[in-house]
Amino acid sequence: MYHQFSVAVALGLSLAACSTFTGSPQPVAQDGPPLVNGYYVEPGDRCAEACPTFGKWRATGPADVLADAVDTAAVVAHIVEGDVVSTTPGQTVVRPLRGTVQKAGGGLNPDDVVYQLLGDGEGFSYDVWRNGEVLNVEADGDNAPVIQWDERPENTAVSAWWVRVELKDGTRGWLRNPSSFDGMGPLS
């Protein structure tokens, strides 16, 4: 019994000594929104009446079908003009832009660190991520915050719209920002 106790004390002291040199384990604070492949995945359907119609689309031009909803995914098929494909909703992703609030507004306080997500599409407001919550803030007006945005790296996509697709031969994959299709509803 004494031997087991001494081993436990020695192990505890060893771990305590390690934490002195390497720092105590601390919860990891997430500085920005959760990212998948460098993008924030927008939850749900953001486009309301402007959403495309999913189902059968006919290609009006060429398009690549990617294995995954990732910029670097392998091309698994090529769509040519006239091909008919089946589509289902996918996801909208955005590369957040970091900023610091200079003037309060929209529930934000000076010195808050925020990440810009997507706008409303009309330019009146946009979403920001702050400390685990998404807030919609006005772009202009008395209640609009003033935010100093970091510079966006050149040649980086701000957002992408991924749509799931299945070809006649059963090949499945993803279309990135599809536009060359009839049958997309308001986007055709």
N, C-alpha and C positions, 0 to 999 in steps of 0.2 A: 504494500500500500504506500509506504514512504517513497519507494522508488518511482511509482507512477506519479505521485504528487511532485517530486523533484523534476521529473521529465516535463510535466505540464508547466511548472514555474519557469524552467529553463527555456522552454519553447515560447512562453509568454514574454520573457525578458528579451529573447532574440527578436521577436516580432516588434516589440517596443523600440528596440535599438534601430531596427530597420526603418521604422516610421520616423525616427529622429533624423536620419540621413536622407530619406527619400520623401518625407512629408507624409502627414496623416492622410488616410483615404478620405476624400471629400466627395460629396455628390457632384457629378459633372453638370454644370449649368449649361444649358443650350443657349448659345448666343443668338442664333437665328432660327427660322422655321425649319421643320424637318425636311430634308432633301432626299430625293431619289435620283441618282445619276446627275447631281448638280441642280436639279429642278425641284420646286415645290409643286406638288400635285394638287390642283384645285379640287375641292370636294364638290360633288354633285353637278347639277346642270345650271350653268350661269347665264344661258343665252335666252331664256324664255321664248317669246314669239319669233325671235330671229334664228332659232335652232334649225339645223337642217332636218330634212326628212330622212330617216334611215330606212334601209331595206335594199331594194334593187337600184343600183346606179349604173349608168352606161358611160363608159369612158369617151371623152371628146378629145383626148390627147394621151400621151404616154405618162405612166406613173410607175414608180418602184414600190414593191411590197417588201417591207422589212420584217425580219424575224421577231423583233421586240420593239417596244415603244422607246427606243434609245437612238440618239443620233448616230452612234457608231455601230449599230446592228447590221448584220449581214443582209444583203438583198436576197430574198428567197424566190421572187418572181417579178416579171415585168408585165405591166398591163399596157395594152395597145389600144388605139382608138377603135371603138366598137365593142370592146369586151364589156360584158355585163357581170357585175360583182354584187355580192350581198354585203351590206354593212350593218354594224351595230354601234351604239355609242361607245366612245373610248374615253379619253381624258384630255384635259387641258393642263399644261404644265407651264410654269413661269420661273425664270431665273431671278430671284429676289434682288433688289437693289437696296443696299444699306444706307441709312441716313440718320442724322441726329436732329431732333426737334429744336428749333431756335426760338419759336414763338408758339405758345400754347394754342390749342384749338382742336375741336373734334374729339375731345376726351384724351388728348395727348398733352404732356407737360414738357417744359423746356428740359433739355438734356436727355429725354427719352431716346433710346436707340430703337429704330423701327426698320422694317424691311418692306419695301413697296411690292405689292403683288399685282393683281390685275385691276384695271379700271372698269367703270360701268359701261364702257363702249361709247358713251356720249360725251365724255370729258367733264362731267359734272362732279364725279367723285371717284375714289379708288380705295382699294383695300390695303391696309398695312398690318403686318404681324408685329405684335409687341408682347414680349414676355408670355408667350403661349396663347395669346388670344388674337383674333382677327377683328379689326375695327374698320368700318367704312368711314372715310373722312372726305369732306368737301374739298374740291380742287381750288375753288376761289370763294371769296365772300368773307363776311365778318367772322364766321366760325371756322375758317380754314386755317390749319396750322402752317407755319413756315418751317420747312425742313431743308437742311443742307444735305444733299445727296452725294454719296461717294461717286467717283468716276466709274462708269461701266467699262470693263475691259473691251477693247476693240474686237470685232469679229465674233461676238458671242450673241447667240439668239436670245431675245428677251422672253419669248414664249413660243410654244408649239401646241398644235392641236392634233392629237393622234386619234385615228378612227380604226376600229377593228374591221378587217375585211376577209371575205372568203371568196376564192375564185371558183369557177365551174368545176375544175379538176379536184377540188377539196383543199387546195393549198390555203393556209390561213396565215395572216400576218397583220401588219399595221401600215397605214398610210399616214405620212406626215404632212400636215397642212394641205389636205386634198382640195383641189379647185377645178380640175379638168373632168367634170362629170355632170351629166344630166341626171335629174331625179333627186337633187340635193335640197329641194324645196326652195326657201328664200335665198339660198346661197347659189342656186344654179344660174 
